[in-house]
Amino acid sequence: MWIDPIVEEIRQIRREHAARFGYDIKAIFDDLRRGQEEERKKGRRIISRPSKTRRKVATASKGPRKRKS
């Protein structure tokens, strides 16, 4: 299997970052948020993904609908 050196570098950075916080996901997340705030204060735009819209779940009806002719 071919190993991409760029992907391996990113994975190594991610492992080191997680180890710095004892693999505590909340601490890692808080650090990333702090970094975002610092970048925002420097005038950089932080772009967020739009939230996923939830599909409405069908509810039970009183019976079949009558078709209009």
N, C-alpha and C positions, 0 to 999 in steps of 0.2 A: 504494500500500500504506500502511495506517495504521501509524504508529509510536507505540508505547506509551512515554510519558515515564518511567514507573517502570522498565520493562525497560531503557531506554537509560541511566538513571542507574546501575542495577546493573552493566550492561556496562562503563560508564566506570570505576566503582570497581574492577571486576575487572581492567581493562586497567592502571590505575594501580598496583594491588597487584602485578601480574605484572612491570611495568616496574621497580618498586623492587628486585626480585630478579633482574633481568636475564633474565627469562623462564625461570629455572632451576626446573623443576618440583619438584625435591627441596627447594630452599630455600623455595619457596612453601609446600609441604606442612609443612616443619618449623616455619615461622612460624605456620601455622594450628594445629598441634599445641600450640605454646607458648601461643597464645591460649586454647585449650581448657583447658589446665592452669591458667592464671591464673583463668579463670572457675570452674573446679572448686574452686580454693582459696578463692574468694569465697563458696562454698557453693551455687553453681548446679549443677543436675543437667545432665549431658551425656547426651543420649539417642542411642544408636547404633541403626542399622538392624540387624535380625537378619541373620545371614549367610545367603546363598543356599544351599539344600541342593542337593547335586549328585545328579542322577539316576544310578542304578546302570545301567551299561551291560550289556546282555544278553551273556552269553558263549555260546560254541558248546556245544551239548549233545551227548550221545551218540546222540541220535536222538529221534524223536517220543515224547512221553509217551503212555502207555496210559491211557485214561479208566477210572475206576472206575465200575462200574455199580451 
